[in-house]
Amino acid sequence: MASSGTTGGFRNLVRFPRPSPDSDDEQIATELYRQYHRPLTSFVVRLTAGDRQWAEDVVQETLIRAWKSADRLDSSTGSLMPWLATVARRIVIDNRRSRDLRPPEVGDKALAHLPIADEMESLLHKVVVAEALNALSAPHRDVLTETVLRDRSVNQAAEVLGIPVGTVKSRVYYALRALRVALEERGVTA
């Protein structure tokens, strides 16, 4: 069995099954990190398009998988880098697939600058117009309701209201003038 003074690094450590009580998990992990962290990180940074944080996460996961699989790895090969690179590439692919499946995350910062329609001014405008309409006489309010709010022609409004077309035209004219005055009294200008 390998002792802590044995040289030869990880390749010698993986010859002995990990489950054995004599194997030193900390030594295996340290040797894996020492030999493969730097080259694996540079490889994975390219896979992640320069995202260093994501690359570090992938390298960490890859080294953990290598540590867990230490008893199954072939110690006769010169380097574990091809196996590590394959595992890392698969982790990156899996991460990309999982990111594509869920909608992109949005932080609170983006929401702070999101334009929100201000409904308050529109609501206040509607209240003021409703008050101004209520200030009109009933015949003026009725003729404006039919022609403006219900978008009926003068002939249709005359038929609905049961008054002559000429009367509808004159009431619309005077009702609009009265409405303009009522709105000006409430601070609304054209």
HELIX and SHEET records of a PDB file:
HELIX    1   1 PHE A   10  LEU A   13  1                                   4    
HELIX    2   2 ASP A   25  LEU A   47  1                                  23    
HELIX    3   3 ARG A   52  LYS A   68  1                                  17    
HELIX    4   4 MET A   81  LEU A  101  1                                  21    
HELIX    5   5 ASP A  108  ALA A  112  1                                   5    
HELIX    6   6 GLU A  119  ALA A  135  1                                  17    
HELIX    7   7 ALA A  138  LEU A  144  1                                   7    
HELIX    8   8 THR A  145  LEU A  149  3                                   5    
HELIX    9   9 VAL A  154  LEU A  161  1                                   8    
HELIX   10  10 VAL A  165  GLU A  185  1                                  21    
END                                                                             
